[in-house]
Amino acid sequence: MRRPPGDRPPRGAPRPRGSPPPPPLPRRLRRRFGGHRPRRGVRLRPLDRAHGGTVRISHLSAECVPYAKTGGLGDVAGALPKALAERGHDVDVWIPFHLEAARWFRRRFEWPAQALDPFDVSVLGTTYRVGILTHTLPGSSVPVYFVAHDPLFHRPAIYSPNDWGADDGLWRFSLFVRAAVEALKRMGRKPQVLHAHDWHPALAPMLGAWMNWRDRWFDDVASVLTIHNARYQGLYDPALFPALGLPPEVFSLVELGGAVNLLKGAIEAADVITAVSPRYAWEITTPEGGASLDAVLRGRSDRLTGILNGVDLSAWDPEHDPHLRARYSARDLRGKAECRQDLCLLSGFEPADPALIVGAVSRLTDQKGIDLLFEAAPELIRRGVRIAMLGSGDAALEGSMRVLEAHAPGRFKAFVGYDEALSHRVIAGADAFVMPSRFEPCGLTQMYALAYGTPPIVRRTGGLADSVVAYDGHNLETATGFAFDAATSHELAAETLRAMHVFFHKDDWRRIVRNGMLVDNSWDHAAGLYEEAYKRARTLRGLGW
């Protein structure tokens, strides 16, 4: 049971075990919501809003671009709400008022407005005074609301421990969720869908599933949980469970392996669960990809779907990119040759050399598989391939970049660090782009490469497999890049050399380039699929759309 025993089931509560199964899904939704391994190329038709109207959606996230970000979570929280608003929905975003956000405002000599008078929020008998500030998400009309409580959120980094070196994330983010819900009540702004991103706002769907028998405000609110990376789960001492303010009867739904697991609790409670790509939605139901949550996710596979993230085409468009030496498009690729020459000059490569130039822009971590590229590099360089790489992170991997550059000047260029403008120039100037990730829930850089006419060479995992149609020698009409399976330097080198062979067949290469540039990876497309998820969440809760 997903509610305390002995109480009448509230409207929309999940059915008890042993009750008759719900009617089967319509055929067009069965594959996406049935928990099966996704078939490549399947895309749902976006919801026809003419039959749905405006929906009020509140996003809760620990990060949001441009205010505070450590990774892709912040990109999604800053882009998806814009796309939903542009489709006619009433959307807002809630994040903690981190020190990073305060610095963002100070650099611009401005400050967010006060949305409400300060009020008190109680967590396990301790009272906290919180403020609610507001600002409009740049480039949109979407309001962003900041939950302000400096002792918990004004820290050097978003996920910094407290002054004693302890991880108090359960306490911090419980306060964040409770303050956001209370503020929504005070503003008279009840959402029809509460969308929680990752484990940080996990308490929100748990309150909706297990506390609406005490607080009827949640009766008309459906919940959606998006898993951006299942390896980050919010694990805490079980002694902290009472701080969540949930009934003790649901402890088993939040506990896993002797710890409070906030992501597990949100998975058990949410009306619909999304992952950031269809393949990743399948991978996290397997022992290899589920990070100990695979059994839980298999148990809720009827609520699980995968939606590939979009990309911000206003920032990543080779036809209007201010960082490039020349502009170009799928209709006119002449400017890409100038961008290639620009990258050669930056990298110390001979511009007249016709051999393949492979680009890479990456964080240097084990997840990204960049060590596989370093292992493959000597053989690739021997066969004529040139490599231009921009990256920062692990010190040992940064050292490997410098060693390769020292041993192969004019063939391997190491740009150590990160520079936004340079990342655009590398992606535009390279002939192909490599991403050998060991796992990749979604990935954005391969989609930037597609938009810039730089066919990706990727490992078949997560969003890389969903977003790149690998050339198999017979599918020129649909191919957008190249792919390999095993996370080994041998397979990476072999696929890169195969790409170089195709590269010298210019008509075939141009076809693959144009195919990739014409793929719709916009946030508008992704937002249409999220509309389907929201509709399904409300339907499963017994609510209208």
N, C-alpha and C positions, 0 to 999 in steps of 0.2 A: 504493500500500500504506500502511496506517496503522500498520505495525509495522516494526521494523528488518528488512531482508531477511536471509535465510539462517537464520532461526530457525523452529522449528516453531510454527505458529499456536497461541496459547494458547486455552483453552476460552472461547468467547464472543467471540472477536475478530471485528471486522467482516470481511465476506467480501471477498476480493481482487477487484480490477476484472477483468472478463472471466469471472468464475464465474457459474453459473446464477443467475437472480434468485430471491429468496425467494418462497414461495407468496403469493398475493394476500391482503390483509387481509380479515377479515370485513366484510360490507357496512356494519354499524353503526359500524365504526371507519374506513372508507375515507375519508370526507370529512374527518374531524378529523385523521387522520394521513397523508393523501395529498398534502398540500401544495397543495391547490386553494384558490381563494378561497372563504372560508366563506359558507355560505348563512345569511341572517338567521334567527334563531329556532331554530336547531338546538342541542339540548342533549343530551349523552350521559347515559344512565342511569348513576348512580353504581354502582361495583362492589358486588356483593352480598358483604358481608364474611362472611356465613355460610359461604361457600365459600372464604374466603381466610385468615381468622385475623389475628393480630397481626403487623405488619411493623415491623422496626426501621429507623428513618429518622433520618439525621443531616443537619441543615441547616448549611451553612457560608455565612456572610454577613459583610460588612464592617460592617453596621448591624443593630440590633434594638431596637425600641421595648420598654420605655421607656428603655433604657440609653444608646443613642447613635443619632442619626438626623439625616439631612439631607433626606430625601424619602421617596417611596413605598416604596423598598426596605426601609427600616426598619420600615414598617407591615406589610408582607407577612411579613417574618422574625419579627415578633412575634405575628402573628395566625394564619397558616397552621399552624404547629406546634401551637397550642392546639386548632384545629379537628380536626387529625389525631388528637391525643391523645384528644379527646372521642369520636372514632369508634373508639377501642380500640387505637390503634397505640402503639408504644414509640418516643417521639420525643425527640431532644435538639437543641440549638442551639449552634453554636460561633461566637464572634466574638472579635476582638482586644479586649484590655482597654484601651480608649481612655481618655484623660484625661477625656473627657465622661462615660464610665461611672463612673470613680472619683468624679467630682464628684456624680453621681447618688446614689451610696451615702453620701457624706459629708453631703449635705443631709438624709439620713434617719438619720444617726448609726448606721449599720450598715456592715458590710463583708462581701464574699463569703467563703465558706469555702474552705479549701485542699482541692482534690480529689486532688492527687498531690504527692509530693515533687518539688522542682525537678529538671529534667534538661536535658541538653545537646542542642542541635540544630545540625547543621552545614549551612551553605549556602556552596558553592564554597570549602570548606576553612576557612571562618571559623566558629568555634563560638560559639553563643549560649546563655546560660542562660535558660530559660523556666520560668515557673510556670503552673499550671493552677488557676484559681479557679472556684467554682461558686455558683450562686444559682438559686432557683426562679422561673421566669417568672411575674410577678404575675397572679393570677386563674386559675392553672392548676397542674398538677403537673409541668410540663415543665421538666427541668433545663437551665440555660444554663451553658455552660463558656466561660470567658474565657482566652485565651492572653495571658499577661502578659510583656512585655519592655519596660520603660519607655523605653529610648533610641529605640525604633522606634514605639511606640504612644502614649506620653504627650506629645502635641503639642496646640497650642491648638485645632486643628480636626481632624476625622477624617482629612481628606485633605491636611493641611499638608505642605509640603516639609520637608526636613531643615534642619539649622542653616546649611547653605551655600546654601540656596535651591533645591536640586535635588529633583526628583520621584524618590524612591526606592521607589515603590510596588511595582515588581516584586520588589525585595529584601524589603520588609516583608511582603507578602502570600504570598511563597514561604515565608518563615519561619512565618507563620501556618498555612498548609496543612500543612507538614511537622510542625509541633508538634501540630496537631490529630490527624493520622493516628497519630503516635507515641503520643499520649495515649490514643487509642481502643484501640491495641494493648495498652498497659500496663494499661488498665482491663478488658481482655477484653470489650470492647463493640464487636464488629464489626457495622456496620450492613448491612442487606440493600440499602439504597438510600442513596447519598451524593448529596445535593441541593445543588448549588452555585448561588448567586445572583449573577448578573452576572460581570464579569471578575475581580473581586478574588480569589475562590477558584478561578480557572480551572485552576490546577495540579492540583486534585483529580481531575477527570475525565481529565486528561492522564496522570497517574500510573496511573490505573486502566486506560487503554487501551494505554499504551505501555511500562509498567514492570512489568506483572504477570508477564512472563517472567523478571524478576529477583526480584520480591516476590509470592509466591503468595497473600499476604493479600488481594489485590484480586480473586482469581479469583471469589469469591462475592459481590462487591459491584457492583451496577449503579449507573450514574450518570445523573443528570438535571441539565440546565443550564436555568435560567430566565433569559431575557433581559428585563430590566426597561426598558432603554433602550439600543438598539443604537448610539447615538452615543457612548457611553462604552465604550471598547474596551481600555484598558490598552496604550498604545503606548510602546515603549522601543527604545533603541539595540540593534541586533542583537548588538553585542559583549557584551551582558548575557545572551544566551541560555544560556551554560553555567551561570548561577546557578540555572536551573530544574532542573538535574540530569537532563535528559532525553537520550536517545541523539542523537547529532549527525544521524543519518539522518532524524529527524523535523523538522529545522529548517524545511523547506519547508512543513510543515503549520502552523507557528506564525508564519511570516513573511508579511507582506503589505505591498506598497508600500515595501520596503526597511526595514521596522521589525518588531520582534517585536510581534505582536498577540495578546495573551493571550485576548481573547474569541474570535478566530478559532480559536486552538488548542483552546479548550473546545468550540466548535461541531464541529470535526473529530473530537473524541474522545468526546463524550458519547453515551450509548446512546439517550437521548431528549432533545430540546430543546423547551422550552416558551417561549412569549411570553405577555405578561400580558393579551392579549385575542385572540380569533380573527382579527379584522380586522388587528390589528397583526402577527400571525404571517404574514399574506399580504403586508402592506405592506413588511416587511423583506426580502422576496424580490424586490422591484422596485428598479430603479435610483434611483427617487425616494426610497424609504424605507429602503433597505438600508445607507446610510452606508458604501459601498464593500464591504460584506459580502454583497450580494445574490447574487452568483454562488456564493459559498461556501454560503449558505443554500439556494439552489435545488439545489445538489448534494446536500444532505442533507434535502431536503423530505420524504422518506419518514419521517424521524425528527422532524419539526417539527409542533407543535400549538399552539393558542392556548387559554388558559384565563383567563377574566375574573376579576380579583381580586374578593374579597368585601369587605364593609364590617363594621365592628364594631358590631353592633346593640345591644350593651350601652351604648355611648357615644353612638350616634345613633339614638334612638328617641323620637319626639315625644310618646309616651304617658307617658314617664317622665323626660323631660329636665329636669334641675333648673335649667337656664339660661333656660327659657322662662317668659314671663308666665303662660301657660295651657297645659295639656296637651290633646292631641287624638289622634285615630286615624282610620283609614279608615272606621270605623263611626260616628264622631261628630266632625265637622269644626268644631264650634262654636268650639273653642279657637283654631283658626287665625285666625279673625277678630280675636280679642284680640291675637294675636301680630302681626298686620298693624297694628293700632292702636299697639302698642308700638313697632314699627319707624318708624311715621310720627312719633311723638313724639321718638324718638332722632334722626331725620333732618331734622326741621323741615318735614315734609310735612303738608298738610291732611288729617286723617283722613277727612273726609266726601267727599273727592274720589274718585269711583269709578274713575278711570283706572288702567291697569295699572302696577304697581310691579315693576320688574325688579331683581333682586339679583345681585351678583357678589362672589365671594370668591376671590382669586387671588394667586399670586406675579406680580409685574410683570416679565415677561420677554417677549422676542420670540416664544418658543414659544407662549405662552398667547394670543396674538392680541389682547391688551387694547387695543393701539393702534387696532384695527379698531372696537372699541366706542367709543373716544374720538372717532374720525372720524364715526361714525354718530350719536353723542349729540345734536348740535344739531338734526338732523332729527327724531329720536325725541322730543326734548323739545318741539319745535315742534308735534308731533302729539299731545301730551298725556301721553306716557310719562314716568314718574319712575324714577330710577335711584339705588339705594343700593349703594355699593361699598366693600368692605374689601380692602385690598391693600398690599403693600410690595415693594420690590425696586429696579428700575432708577430712578435719581434723576430722569431726564427724565420717565418715566411717572408717578412720584409727583407731579412738578410739573404734569403735564397734569391729574391728578385735582383738584388744588387750583385750577387755572385754571377748570375746568368748574364747580366748586362756586361760585367767585366770580362767574361770569357767569350762573349759573342757580340762585340760592338758592331753596330750596323745591322744586326739580325734580331736582337732582343733589346727592347727599351723598357726600363723600369721607371715609372712615375710613382714614387713612393709618397703616399699621402692621399688626400682627397681634394679635388677642385671641381666644382660643378660645371664650369665652362669647359674645362679640359675633358670631362666625361663625355660631353656632347661631341667634342671634336674627335675623340677616339672612336666613339660609336659610329659617327658619320664617315670618318676617314678609312676605317678598316674595311676589308672585303668581306670578312666573316667574323662572327663573334662567338666566343667560347664560354660555356657555363657548365662545368662538369660536376655539379652539386651532388653530394651524397644524398641529401634530401632537400626538398624545396617546396614548402606548402603552396606557394603561388609563384613568386618571382615577378619582378617588374622589368628588370633590365633586358631580358630576352624580348619583351614586348616593345621596349624602346628600339632595340636593334631591328625588329621587324618593320617598325614604322620608318626607320632610317635606311631601309634597303640593304641591311647587313645581315644576311642569313645566319641564324644562330646554329651552333653545334652544341647540343645539349645532351645530358644524360636523361633517359626516360624515367622521370620521377616527378610526382606532384604536378604543380602547375606548368613545369617545363614540358611534360608530356602532353598536357591539354592544349598548350598555346602554340606548339610548333608541330606542323605536319611534316614528318620526316620524308625525305626523298628516297624512294626505293628503286629507282631506275625506270619506273613505269607510270608514275603519277605526277608528271610535270604540270598537269592542269590544276593541281591542288597543293603541291609541295611548297613549303615555306622555309625549310631548313634541313638539318641533319641531326640524327640521334643515335646514341649507343646505349647499351644496357648495363654492363658490368662496370662498377666503379674501379676501373684499373687504368693505368697509364697506357697500357697496350691498346685497349679498345678506343681510348680517346685519340691516340696517335693515328690508329687505323682509320677512324671516321674523319679526322681532319685531312688526312691524305686523300681519302675518297672525295671530300669536298673540293680539294685542290684539283683533282682530276676533272670534276664537273666545271670548276671555275674556268678552265681553259677551253671549254665548249661554251662560247660566249652567248649564243642564243638560248641555250638551256639555262645558263646562270641568270640571264636577264629575266627569264620567265619566273624563276624562283624568287628573284628580288621583287618583282612587281606583285606576285601573289602575296608576299608578306606585307608589302606596303598597303595593300587593299583590304587586309583583314580588319574587321571592326572590333577593336579592343577598347572602345570608348567606355567611359563610365555610364553613359546613357544606356548602352546595351546591358551592362551589369545591373543597373538600377531596375530595369524591366524585370529581370529575374528575381531581384529582391522583392519586388511587388508581389510576385507569385508566392514567395516564401511568407510574406506578411499575410497575404490572403489565406494561405493554408493554416497559419498559426491561429488566426481568428476563427476559422472554420472548425479546427480541432477543439477550440475552447468553447464552441457553441455560440459564437458571436457572429454578427453580420459584418459584411465588408462595406 
